[in-house]
Amino acid sequence: MHLRRQVAEFQQDVSASAPDLRTQYVEPMEHIRPAAATAPSAKPSAEATSTATSLAAEAAEKLAKPELAEVELDKSNVLLLGPTGSGKTLMAKTLARLIEVPLVIADATSLTQAGYVGEDVESLLFKLYQESGQDLERTQRGIVYIDEIDKIGRKGENVSITRDVSGEGVQQALLKILEGTSVNVPKDGGRKNPRGEFIKIDTTNILFICGGAFAGLEGIIDNRMSDFSMGFGATLQSNLQEASVQGSRFQAAEPSDLVSFGLIPEFIGRFPLVVSTTALDKGQLCQVLTEPKNALVRQYNYLFAMAGCDFHVTDGGLRAVAGKAYEKNTGARGLRSILEKLLLNAMFAVPSGTTEPNSSKSPIKIHAVVVDELAGAGVRPPLLLTGDVTYQSLVELAGSEDAESLDALLARVAADDNGVVSSLDLVDTHQDEQLAM
């Protein structure tokens, strides 16, 4: 009973105080309403819609592509192996021209270790700095091509007692520059002077390309790849003088072969890419003679045109000259030496008008110089057309511009010992025997 009385009294107290609680807490809050209830809904603006669209597209792109962590990309230096005249230097020049970066081509044979007579390895960076117009930013993303890198190899695998300042010493000096470091280069070039001014060049993003003929490396690779055997079923040794065999051997080069050749392992490790070029075949040599902008045939055509003379090379003449360069294994560089020897007398005869020095004969006008198949093979001198004989008249006499018929006709043209042709007289010659020589 006592508990019931207390509960009833508590209920009466709560009922009596309810109006006061409503006045204190509820009525002051009645005027607060949500904005959506008091005002009509407004349309979103165009700017808000555009922002929402871009945010949605950005979110979709992040979902489609996982976010990649930023990494620092390293360069990959290149070591070029290949016979002489196969286009190693030309590739580096073409690459620099295409990507529009400064390029410097240096010779490794002039480099020596620091403190000795010769050029320091820092001179490579100074030349690149000059080539870039003294623009430090362009210098630090240029290309350095070091030619004849095979000439700084050790002559043998045995450790020498004396210091090799132009061989192994140069390789050791190049290590940090190849990998990427900050190098203090004399501002005015030359030797380092502690009191002089320096340029700090970062080589981290400078691409280094080293090339060389590596003569004899194919023999080292062949000894590693071939198994010596005797008897009727023995495997014959490959002819390393053939261009195709040399190319296949260079493609199979491994770091151990380069160490045997004379390069130190630390130097080889700085070149992740070791690529090789193959010797040019006869067809490619013919293209080198005619197709480039400054092709040899175009150069000689310009030289003879300065003396008012035309210059022509038949297809047979091109094949003969390319064949001689291919046999000598001199590559594209050998083409000029062959043509220089072939056209030496003609280049003196055209401006002077005589083929015999100290001759009392009156000068003659040479209209054209023609190198046909016989002349290209060295059987006789190039034809010097004089008088009424022109190259066009020979083509018309041949009946067409077909290369074989034209070369066959030129082989029968009557010419003196110096190749002078003054008439269209044809003679019977032992053409097949001469071409076979």
C-alpha positions as CSV (number, residue, x, y, z in Angstrom):
1,M,0.0,0.0,0.0
2,H,2.8,2.3,0.9
3,L,4.4,1.7,-2.6
4,R,1.2,2.3,-4.5
5,R,0.8,5.6,-2.7
6,Q,4.3,6.8,-3.7
7,V,3.7,5.9,-7.4
8,A,0.4,7.8,-7.5
9,E,2.0,10.9,-6.0
10,F,4.8,10.8,-8.6
11,Q,2.3,10.6,-11.5
12,Q,0.5,13.6,-10.2
13,D,3.7,15.6,-9.9
14,V,4.7,14.8,-13.6
15,S,1.2,15.8,-14.8
16,A,1.4,19.1,-13.0
17,S,4.8,20.0,-14.4
18,A,4.0,19.0,-18.1
19,P,2.8,22.5,-19.1
20,D,5.9,24.1,-17.7
21,L,8.2,21.6,-19.7
22,R,6.3,22.3,-22.9
23,T,6.6,26.0,-22.5
24,Q,10.4,25.7,-21.7
25,Y,11.5,23.2,-24.5
26,V,8.9,22.3,-27.1
27,E,7.3,25.7,-28.1
28,P,10.7,27.5,-28.8
29,M,11.6,24.8,-31.3
30,E,8.3,24.8,-33.3
31,H,9.4,27.7,-35.6
32,I,12.5,25.7,-36.8
33,R,11.6,23.7,-39.9
34,P,13.8,22.0,-42.5
35,A,14.7,24.2,-45.6
36,A,13.0,21.7,-47.9
37,A,9.8,22.1,-46.1
38,T,9.7,25.9,-46.0
39,A,11.0,26.6,-49.6
40,P,10.3,24.9,-52.9
41,S,13.1,22.7,-54.4
42,A,15.4,24.7,-56.8
43,K,17.0,23.2,-59.9
44,P,20.9,22.7,-59.8
45,S,22.9,25.2,-61.8
46,A,24.9,24.4,-65.0
47,E,28.2,24.9,-63.1
48,A,27.2,22.4,-60.4
49,T,26.1,19.9,-63.1
50,S,29.4,20.2,-64.9
51,T,31.4,19.7,-61.7
52,A,29.4,16.7,-60.8
53,T,29.9,15.2,-64.2
54,S,33.7,15.7,-64.1
55,L,33.9,14.2,-60.6
56,A,31.9,11.2,-61.8
57,A,34.2,10.7,-64.8
58,E,37.2,11.0,-62.7
59,A,35.9,8.4,-60.2
60,A,35.0,6.1,-63.1
61,E,38.5,6.5,-64.5
62,K,40.1,5.6,-61.2
63,L,37.9,2.5,-60.9
64,A,38.8,1.4,-64.5
65,K,42.6,2.0,-64.1
66,P,44.2,1.1,-60.9
67,E,46.4,3.9,-59.6
68,L,50.1,3.4,-60.4
69,A,52.7,4.4,-58.0
70,E,55.2,6.9,-59.4
71,V,58.6,5.4,-60.3
72,E,61.9,6.8,-61.5
73,L,62.7,5.5,-64.9
74,D,66.3,4.6,-65.7
75,K,68.1,4.9,-69.0
76,S,69.3,1.9,-71.0
77,N,72.7,2.5,-72.6
78,V,73.4,0.7,-75.9
79,L,76.5,-1.2,-77.0
80,L,76.7,-1.6,-80.8
81,L,78.6,-4.4,-82.4
82,G,79.1,-4.7,-86.1
83,P,81.6,-4.6,-89.0
84,T,82.9,-1.4,-90.4
85,G,80.6,0.4,-92.8
86,S,77.4,-1.1,-91.5
87,G,75.8,2.1,-90.4
88,K,76.4,2.3,-86.7
89,T,77.3,6.0,-86.6
90,L,74.6,6.8,-89.1
91,M,72.0,5.3,-86.8
92,A,73.1,7.5,-83.9
93,K,72.9,10.6,-86.0
94,T,69.5,9.7,-87.3
95,L,68.2,9.0,-83.8
96,A,69.4,12.4,-82.5
97,R,67.8,14.2,-85.5
98,L,64.5,12.5,-85.1
99,I,64.1,13.2,-81.4
100,E,65.7,16.7,-81.6
101,V,68.3,16.3,-78.9
102,P,72.0,17.4,-78.9
103,L,74.4,14.7,-80.1
104,V,78.2,14.5,-79.8
105,I,80.3,11.9,-81.5
106,A,83.7,11.2,-79.9
107,D,86.5,8.8,-80.6
108,A,87.5,6.5,-77.7
109,T,91.1,6.3,-79.0
110,S,91.8,9.9,-77.9
111,L,90.7,9.3,-74.3
112,T,93.2,8.6,-71.5
113,Q,93.0,8.2,-67.8
114,A,93.0,11.4,-65.7
115,G,96.5,12.9,-65.3
116,Y,98.0,11.5,-68.5
117,V,98.5,13.1,-71.9
118,G,95.2,13.0,-73.9
119,E,91.6,13.9,-73.3
120,D,89.8,13.2,-70.1
121,V,86.4,11.5,-70.1
122,E,84.9,14.7,-68.9
123,S,85.7,16.3,-72.3
124,L,82.8,14.3,-73.7
125,L,80.4,16.2,-71.5
126,F,82.0,19.5,-72.4
127,K,81.5,18.8,-76.1
128,L,77.9,17.9,-75.5
129,Y,77.5,21.2,-73.5
130,Q,78.9,23.1,-76.5
131,E,76.7,21.2,-78.9
132,S,73.6,22.1,-77.0
133,G,74.3,25.8,-77.2
134,Q,75.5,25.9,-73.6
135,D,72.0,25.0,-72.4
136,L,72.5,22.9,-69.3
137,E,68.9,21.4,-69.4
138,R,69.3,20.2,-73.0
139,T,72.8,18.9,-72.2
140,Q,71.4,16.7,-69.5
141,R,69.1,14.8,-71.9
142,G,71.4,14.6,-74.9
143,I,73.2,11.6,-76.5
144,V,76.9,10.8,-76.4
145,Y,78.1,8.4,-79.1
146,I,81.6,6.9,-78.4
147,D,83.0,5.3,-81.5
148,E,85.9,2.8,-81.7
149,I,85.1,1.6,-78.2
150,D,86.7,-1.8,-79.0
151,K,90.1,0.0,-79.2
152,I,90.2,0.6,-75.5
153,G,89.9,-3.1,-74.6
154,R,92.7,-5.0,-72.8
155,K,95.0,-6.8,-75.2
156,G,94.7,-10.0,-73.0
157,E,92.9,-11.4,-70.0
158,N,96.1,-11.5,-68.0
159,V,96.6,-8.6,-65.5
160,S,99.4,-6.3,-66.8
161,I,102.1,-5.0,-64.5
162,T,102.1,-1.6,-66.1
163,R,99.1,0.8,-65.9
164,D,96.9,0.7,-69.1
165,V,96.0,4.4,-69.2
166,S,94.4,4.4,-72.6
167,G,92.6,1.0,-72.3
168,E,91.4,-0.4,-69.0
169,G,92.0,3.0,-67.3
170,V,89.5,4.7,-69.7
171,Q,86.9,2.0,-69.0
172,Q,87.2,2.5,-65.3
173,A,87.0,6.3,-65.7
174,L,83.7,5.9,-67.7
175,L,81.9,3.8,-65.1
176,K,80.3,6.5,-63.0
177,I,79.5,8.7,-66.0
178,L,77.8,5.9,-67.7
179,E,75.7,4.9,-64.7
180,G,74.6,8.4,-63.8
181,T,76.3,10.9,-61.5
182,S,77.0,14.7,-61.1
183,V,80.3,15.6,-62.9
184,N,82.2,18.8,-62.5
185,V,83.3,19.8,-66.0
186,P,85.7,22.7,-66.6
187,K,83.7,25.7,-67.9
188,D,86.3,26.5,-70.5
189,G,87.2,22.9,-71.3
190,G,90.7,21.4,-71.1
191,R,92.3,20.0,-68.0
192,K,90.8,20.4,-64.5
193,N,92.1,23.3,-62.5
194,P,91.2,23.3,-58.8
195,R,91.0,27.1,-59.0
196,G,88.9,27.2,-62.2
197,E,85.2,27.4,-62.7
198,F,83.2,24.2,-63.2
199,I,79.8,23.3,-64.6
200,K,77.9,20.6,-62.7
201,I,76.3,18.2,-65.2
202,D,74.0,15.4,-64.2
203,T,74.5,12.3,-66.5
204,T,71.5,10.4,-65.2
205,N,69.4,11.1,-68.3
206,I,72.2,11.3,-70.8
207,L,72.1,8.3,-73.2
208,F,75.5,6.7,-74.0
209,I,75.9,4.7,-77.2
210,C,79.2,2.9,-77.7
211,G,80.0,1.3,-81.0
212,G,82.9,-0.6,-82.5
213,A,83.8,-3.1,-85.2
214,F,85.1,-5.6,-82.6
215,A,87.3,-7.4,-85.1
216,G,88.1,-10.9,-83.9
217,L,85.1,-11.1,-81.6
218,E,83.4,-13.5,-84.0
219,G,86.2,-15.9,-83.6
220,I,85.8,-15.9,-79.8
221,I,82.1,-16.5,-80.1
222,D,82.6,-19.2,-82.7
223,N,85.0,-21.1,-80.4
224,R,82.5,-21.0,-77.6
225,M,79.6,-22.2,-79.8
226,S,81.3,-24.8,-82.0
227,D,82.5,-28.2,-80.8
228,F,85.7,-29.4,-82.3
229,S,85.5,-32.9,-83.9
230,M,87.4,-35.0,-86.4
231,G,86.5,-37.8,-88.8
232,F,84.0,-38.2,-91.6
233,G,81.0,-37.0,-89.6
234,A,82.8,-34.0,-88.1
235,T,81.2,-30.6,-88.2
236,L,83.1,-28.3,-90.5
237,Q,84.1,-24.9,-89.1
238,S,82.2,-21.9,-90.3
239,N,83.8,-19.4,-92.7
240,L,84.0,-16.3,-90.5
241,Q,84.9,-14.1,-93.5
242,E,81.3,-14.4,-94.8
243,A,79.1,-11.5,-93.8
244,S,76.1,-13.7,-92.9
245,V,78.3,-15.8,-90.5
246,Q,79.7,-12.8,-88.9
247,G,76.3,-11.3,-88.3
248,S,75.0,-14.5,-86.7
249,R,78.0,-14.7,-84.4
250,F,77.6,-11.1,-83.3
251,Q,73.9,-11.7,-82.5
252,A,74.9,-14.5,-80.2
253,A,77.4,-12.4,-78.2
254,E,77.4,-12.8,-74.4
255,P,79.1,-10.8,-71.7
256,S,81.7,-13.5,-71.3
257,D,82.7,-13.1,-74.9
258,L,83.2,-9.3,-74.4
259,V,85.3,-10.0,-71.3
260,S,87.5,-12.3,-73.3
261,F,87.8,-9.6,-75.9
262,G,89.1,-7.1,-73.4
263,L,86.2,-5.2,-71.8
264,I,86.0,-5.3,-68.0
265,P,82.8,-6.8,-66.5
266,E,81.9,-3.5,-64.7
267,F,81.9,-1.7,-68.0
268,I,79.8,-4.3,-69.8
269,G,77.2,-4.2,-66.9
270,R,76.5,-0.5,-67.7
271,F,75.1,-1.5,-71.1
272,P,71.8,-3.4,-70.7
273,L,71.3,-3.4,-74.5
274,V,73.9,-5.2,-76.6
275,V,72.9,-5.2,-80.2
276,S,74.6,-6.0,-83.5
277,T,74.5,-4.9,-87.1
278,T,75.2,-7.0,-90.1
279,A,77.4,-6.3,-93.1
280,L,75.6,-4.8,-96.1
281,D,74.9,-7.1,-99.0
282,K,75.3,-6.2,-102.7
283,G,71.8,-4.9,-103.1
284,Q,72.0,-2.6,-100.1
285,L,75.4,-1.3,-101.3
286,C,73.7,-0.4,-104.6
287,Q,71.0,1.5,-102.7
288,V,73.7,3.4,-100.8
289,L,75.2,4.4,-104.1
290,T,72.0,6.0,-105.5
291,E,69.2,6.5,-103.0
292,P,70.4,8.7,-100.1
293,K,70.2,12.5,-100.5
294,N,74.0,12.8,-100.6
295,A,74.6,9.5,-102.5
296,L,78.0,9.0,-104.1
297,V,76.6,8.9,-107.6
298,R,74.9,12.3,-107.0
299,Q,78.1,13.7,-105.6
300,Y,80.1,12.7,-108.6
301,N,77.4,13.9,-110.9
302,Y,77.6,17.3,-109.3
303,L,81.4,17.3,-109.5
304,F,81.4,16.6,-113.3
305,A,78.6,19.0,-113.9
306,M,80.8,21.8,-112.6
307,A,83.1,21.1,-115.6
308,G,80.1,20.9,-118.0
309,C,80.1,17.1,-118.2
310,D,77.4,14.5,-117.5
311,F,78.0,11.4,-115.4
312,H,76.2,8.1,-115.8
313,V,76.4,4.7,-114.1
314,T,74.6,1.8,-115.6
315,D,72.9,-0.9,-113.4
316,G,75.7,-3.3,-114.4
317,G,78.3,-0.7,-113.3
318,L,76.5,-0.3,-109.9
319,R,76.5,-4.1,-109.4
320,A,80.1,-4.3,-110.3
321,V,81.2,-1.6,-107.9
322,A,79.0,-3.0,-105.1
323,G,80.5,-6.4,-105.7
324,K,84.0,-5.2,-105.3
325,A,83.2,-3.5,-102.0
326,Y,81.4,-6.6,-100.8
327,E,84.4,-8.8,-101.6
328,K,86.8,-6.5,-99.7
329,N,84.5,-6.4,-96.6
330,T,84.9,-2.6,-96.4
331,G,81.2,-1.9,-96.2
332,A,79.7,1.4,-97.4
333,R,83.0,3.3,-96.7
334,G,84.7,1.2,-99.3
335,L,82.5,2.5,-102.1
336,R,84.1,5.9,-102.2
337,S,87.6,4.4,-102.4
338,I,86.6,2.2,-105.3
339,L,85.0,5.1,-107.2
340,E,87.9,7.4,-106.5
341,K,90.4,5.0,-107.9
342,L,88.1,4.3,-110.9
343,L,87.4,8.0,-111.8
344,L,90.7,9.5,-110.9
345,N,91.9,9.9,-114.5
346,A,88.5,11.0,-115.7
347,M,88.3,13.8,-113.1
348,F,91.6,15.2,-114.5
349,A,90.8,14.6,-118.1
350,V,87.4,16.3,-118.2
351,P,88.5,19.9,-117.1
352,S,91.8,19.7,-119.0
353,G,90.4,18.1,-122.2
354,T,93.2,15.6,-122.5
355,T,93.9,12.1,-121.2
356,E,97.7,12.3,-121.7
357,P,99.7,14.7,-119.6
358,N,102.2,16.9,-121.4
359,S,100.6,16.1,-124.7
360,S,100.8,18.4,-127.7
361,K,97.4,17.4,-129.0
362,S,94.6,19.9,-129.0
363,P,92.1,19.6,-126.1
364,I,88.9,17.7,-126.7
365,K,85.5,18.3,-125.3
366,I,84.2,15.4,-123.2
367,H,80.5,15.4,-123.0
368,A,79.9,12.5,-120.6
369,V,81.6,9.9,-118.4
370,V,80.0,6.5,-118.4
371,V,80.7,3.7,-115.9
372,D,79.4,0.5,-117.3
373,E,79.8,-3.1,-116.1
374,L,83.3,-3.6,-117.6
375,A,84.5,-0.3,-116.1
376,G,83.0,-1.1,-112.7
377,A,84.8,-4.4,-112.7
378,G,88.1,-2.8,-113.5
379,V,88.5,-4.4,-116.9
380,R,88.9,-1.1,-118.7
381,P,88.6,2.7,-117.9
382,P,85.2,4.5,-117.8
383,L,84.0,5.6,-121.3
384,L,84.7,9.3,-122.1
385,L,82.2,10.4,-124.8
386,T,83.4,13.0,-127.2
387,G,82.4,14.6,-130.5
388,D,78.9,13.6,-131.6
389,V,78.6,10.7,-129.3
390,T,76.2,11.3,-126.4
391,Y,74.8,9.0,-123.8
392,Q,71.3,9.4,-125.3
393,S,72.6,8.2,-128.7
394,L,74.0,5.1,-127.1
395,V,70.7,4.4,-125.4
396,E,68.9,4.8,-128.7
397,L,71.4,2.5,-130.4
398,A,70.8,-0.1,-127.8
399,G,67.2,-0.1,-128.8
400,S,65.8,0.5,-125.3
401,E,66.8,1.6,-121.9
402,D,67.0,-2.0,-120.7
403,A,70.0,-2.3,-118.5
404,E,71.3,-5.6,-119.9
405,S,71.2,-4.5,-123.5
406,L,72.8,-1.2,-122.7
407,D,75.7,-2.8,-120.9
408,A,76.1,-5.3,-123.7
409,L,76.3,-2.4,-126.2
410,L,78.7,-0.4,-124.2
411,A,81.0,-3.5,-124.0
412,R,81.3,-3.4,-127.8
413,V,81.9,0.3,-128.2
414,A,85.2,1.1,-129.8
415,A,87.4,3.1,-127.3
416,D,91.1,3.8,-127.0
417,D,93.2,2.8,-124.1
418,N,92.1,5.8,-122.0
419,G,88.4,5.1,-122.7
420,V,87.8,7.9,-125.2
421,V,84.9,7.2,-127.5
422,S,84.8,9.5,-130.6
423,S,82.4,7.5,-132.8
424,L,79.7,4.9,-132.5
425,D,81.8,2.2,-134.1
426,L,81.2,-1.3,-132.5
427,V,83.8,-4.0,-132.2
428,D,83.5,-7.6,-131.4
429,T,85.0,-8.3,-127.9
430,H,85.3,-11.3,-125.7
431,Q,82.8,-9.9,-123.4
432,D,82.0,-13.1,-121.5
433,E,85.6,-13.8,-120.8
434,Q,86.2,-10.3,-119.6
435,L,83.2,-10.2,-117.3
436,A,84.3,-13.6,-115.8
437,M,87.6,-12.1,-114.8
